[in-house]
Amino acid sequence: MKKGNDHGKNKYGMVIDIDKCTGCGTCMVACAAENNVSVRADQSDKERTITWMNLYKISNGKEFPHTEVSYFPRPCMHCDHHPPCVSVCVSTATKLDFNTGIVSQIYTRCIGCRYCQAACPYGARYFNWWDVFPQDKGMDRYLTPEVSPRMRGVVEKCTFCHHRRMRAKTLAYAEDRREIEEGEYVTACTEACPAQAITFGDLNNPEHEVSKLIKHPFTFRLLERIGTEPKVYYHSTRDWIRKLGDNFLPGEYTPVVNQTWAEEEWSTKPGRDEF
């Protein structure tokens, strides 16, 4: 797998095991609750709904009884190499933090032109058409105090729960530590996943589990050939899932043939399919 940029001491990312994901949607609910994502009474208009963590259903396209269905969550990819949203933002409202690898969004700078939304190849950005949460009947008590609600007319997206990182740094400083230990900073979706399909950590730290998983031969990234080098990786033993990860031409995709399949450290079951 192509090595990404090594700028900065930390580079946070995640690996999502598609073979473990059951499509329950717990990650979506946890993300919305943690980050004060606006939810309307009528969510039928999908062009104006906001879902930082979206869940897609995919199929191998074969007829019964050979049909296979799988799900994959899609947060912001936090691209590492020239993020398209950063390149096109006219008001510098979004930027790549070279110390953490997190692509941030500064809401007070956003002018709502939605150029970043059009440039994102993963559809991970959303325009806020609505005002903040209703203030009647005590609904303001639902809000997470560490995350600012977004005003109408700005673009928002997944932030890898950056406020949790700041909380972990504060705890580390209080304990006279300069480094955040593995597991102290995890996203809400990672913590809430009942199947433990999401692994989050520092990609630059060889001791973190996530940095080991990205070297697995069954790990891949979405639309990797466009060169944005996303920090969200996916893992699957099934070739038809990895094939859907990019726009391969007919006959261009080569199934993964791993010589270490017999080794228990890589895999305990075969995963190749025929095309």
Beta strands, then each sheet from edge to edge (+ up, - down):
strand 1: 12-17
strand 2: 54-59
strand 3: 69-74
strand 4: 94-96
strand 5: 103-105
strand 6: 125-127
strand 7: 155-157
strand 8: 198-202
strand 9: 219-220
strand 10: 232-235
sheet 1: 8+ 1- 10- 9+
sheet 2: 2+ 3-
sheet 3: 4+ 5-
sheet 4: 6+ 7-
end
